[in-house]
Amino acid sequence: MPCRSETIQIGDLDVHLLRGGRGEPLLVLHPEFAAGRWFPFHDELARHFQVYAPDHPGFGSTPRPDWLEGVDDLAMFYADFIDTLGLAPVRVVGLSFGGWIAAELAAWFPERVSRLVLVGAAGLKVEGVERFDLFARPLEETLQQLFFAPDRWVQLLPTEPGTDTLLRMYREATTLARLSWNPYLYDPKLERRLRRVRCPVLVVWGAQDRFLPPPHGEAYVRALPDTELVLVPESGHLVPLERPEVFTAHV
């Protein structure tokens, strides 16, 4: 199903947004990579929902504002996004880094989220479980770690390589490091905040996730008051890209 690309103003920020489908609104928050990309799982979701897929501030075609210092700032931004578009309460799907943002959004602003789907979400630390350090590895190795099937990572490669793309990727990497370098991909206060979430939560995790192994999903289940865990076999970190038919059936 085709999507349309548009720029909308949220507060003082011009935000790039992909929108497609019809029906109940669904806000999809992208992972560390692939801002501004529309994948087959978006098409499938757009058969049932009106899908909103914005670029986070500092990612894709959305500039990085001076006020962006932490993931909590992104949660507050998305509360403004929801209010500006009149979406509340809205279903929210968050992938990896986007899952962390979605969890913070539902914890800080529970009245704005009607249902939450967390897919391989960052944000929590599990003692004794090793995580892949994406800042210390080459891009190709990082992308390979995200998938169970070794050949599927190529779908995350830039579709239009060139100087502009490389500059955008560098800007995204610096934004991600600014938000999640120390502590690495988690907030020690998030676990306590999650008790504020009021909506039903579905936690989806790849059974072979090497980037954030399944115990991270189990940690979310323990911390959230109304949640269900789905482990997807033969899938790595990005279940919607690797097993889109399984993922969309649960949403």
C-alpha positions, -999 to 999 in steps of 0.1 A, spaced: 0 0 0 16 34 -10 25 59 16 29 96 13 59 116 26 52 149 43 66 174 66 46 186 96 54 211 123 55 199 159 63 229 182 94 245 167 105 214 147 98 204 111 92 166 113 94 142 84 66 117 84 55 87 63 18 81 64 -3 54 48 -34 33 52 -68 40 67 -86 33 99 -75 35 135 -42 54 139 -11 35 147 22 53 156 53 33 146 86 44 161 116 33 141 148 16 154 183 30 154 185 25 117 161 29 87 145 63 95 124 74 66 120 39 52 87 21 44 90 -17 47 66 -45 38 55 -48 74 43 -11 71 23 -21 41 7 -50 60 -1 -28 90 -16 -1 66 -42 -26 55 -57 -23 90 -46 10 104 -36 45 93 1 42 100 22 72 111 59 66 108 78 98 117 116 103 117 127 109 153 143 143 160 180 139 149 172 110 126 164 108 89 151 141 75 141 155 109 167 179 123 182 175 157 170 203 180 191 219 207 168 207 234 173 170 226 194 156 255 178 123 265 152 97 256 128 114 280 129 144 257 118 122 228 89 109 249 78 144 255 82 152 218 59 123 209 33 134 234 33 167 216 32 148 182 1 129 194 -16 160 207 -9 181 176 -24 154 153 -52 146 177 -44 109 179 -48 103 217 -53 77 229 -33 59 202 -18 25 196 20 27 196 46 2 182 83 7 190 112 -12 175 145 -14 194 155 22 202 120 32 192 107 7 217 126 24 244 110 57 234 76 41 233 80 26 268 90 60 281 61 76 263 36 52 279 51 56 313 53 94 313 20 99 295 -2 69 300 -34 86 290 -21 91 255 -14 54 247 -42 28 243 -20 -2 235 17 -7 234 38 -31 213 75 -33 222 97 -51 197 132 -59 209 131 -28 230 161 -12 245 159 7 277 165 -19 304 197 -35 317 198 -72 326 227 -81 348 249 -109 335 235 -107 299 259 -94 273 247 -69 247 262 -61 214 282 -28 213 270 -11 181 293 19 187 324 -3 187 317 -23 155 317 -16 118 282 -9 103 281 -41 83 289 -62 113 263 -44 133 236 -50 107 245 -87 104 240 -90 142 204 -78 139 191 -108 119 188 -145 123 192 -152 86 226 -139 75 215 -125 41 186 -103 53 207 -75 67 212 -60 33 177 -46 33 189 -20 59 217 -8 36 211 28 22 190 28 -9 207 59 -22 244 58 -12 263 90 -16 277 120 4 243 131 16 235 96 29 268 93 46 264 126 63 229 116 75 241 83 88 269 102 107 244 126 122 221 97 133 250 79 149 261 110 168 225 116 179 221 80 191 254 82 210 243 114 226 212 98 239 223 63 247 261 61 250 264 63 288 246 44 302 246 22 272 211 17 257 192 19 290 179 42 317 183 29 353 151 48 363 129 33 335 121 0 353 105 19 382 86 42 358 71 13 339 46 6 367 28 38 356 18 22 322 -19 16 321 -25 1 287 -21 -36 276 14 -43 264 26 -69 239 64 -76 241 77 -92 209 112 -107 208 132 -127 184 142 -160 200 177 -157 184 182 -120 191 219 -115 196 218 -77 199 195 -76 229 189 -112 240 155 -124 251 161 -119 289 156 -82 281 121 -89 270 115 -110 301 127 -79 321 100 -58 305 74 -84 313 84 -84 350 83 -46 351 50 -40 333 16 -45 350 -4 -59 320 18 -76 295 23 -106 273 55 -119 258 58 -135 223 90 -152 214 93 -155 176 114 -185 164 140 -181 137 142 -144 142 168 -120 154 165 -85 167 142 -69 141 112 -93 140 90 -70 117 117 -71 90 126 -108 94 92 -123 102 67 -97 91 38 -121 88 42 -132 124 46 -97 137 16 -82 120 -6 -110 130 0 -100 167 -4 -63 163 
